[in-house]
Amino acid sequence: MENYRDLGGDSNVAGYMTGTDWIEVVFKTGTCRAYTYTYRSAGEAAVEQMKRLATYGKGLNSYIKLSKPSFASKC
């Protein structure tokens, strides 16, 4: 897992892992902290945007909260 850089200093995202057609996002808090988003569940555009934001280190938590992409699995 890659640590999320959190350039804004206020994210609930702790880290992430990526594959060809998926991203797993691990949050710092919450009952269920790991969510996997796939092309099939959230759509290719959403997953690729989350990958870009994760790599950049800013905006991922906000993107997820605002766009509410469907996840394939959690916990």
C-alpha positions, 0 to 999 in steps of 0.5 A: 500500500502507498501512503497518501501524501495528503498535501492539504493536510486534512484528508481522511485517506491514509493510503491506497493501492491500485491495479489496472482497473481498480483502486483500493482506498484506506481511510484513517477513521470509520467502522469500515476503512478499506473500499475497493472501486473498480471499473465495473462498480464506479466506472472507468473515468471515476477510477482513473480520476481517483488514481490521479488524485491518489498519486497527486496526494490531494483531493481524493477524499473530497472527490469520493465524498462529493461524487459518491462512486459505487464501490465493489467491496468494503472492509 
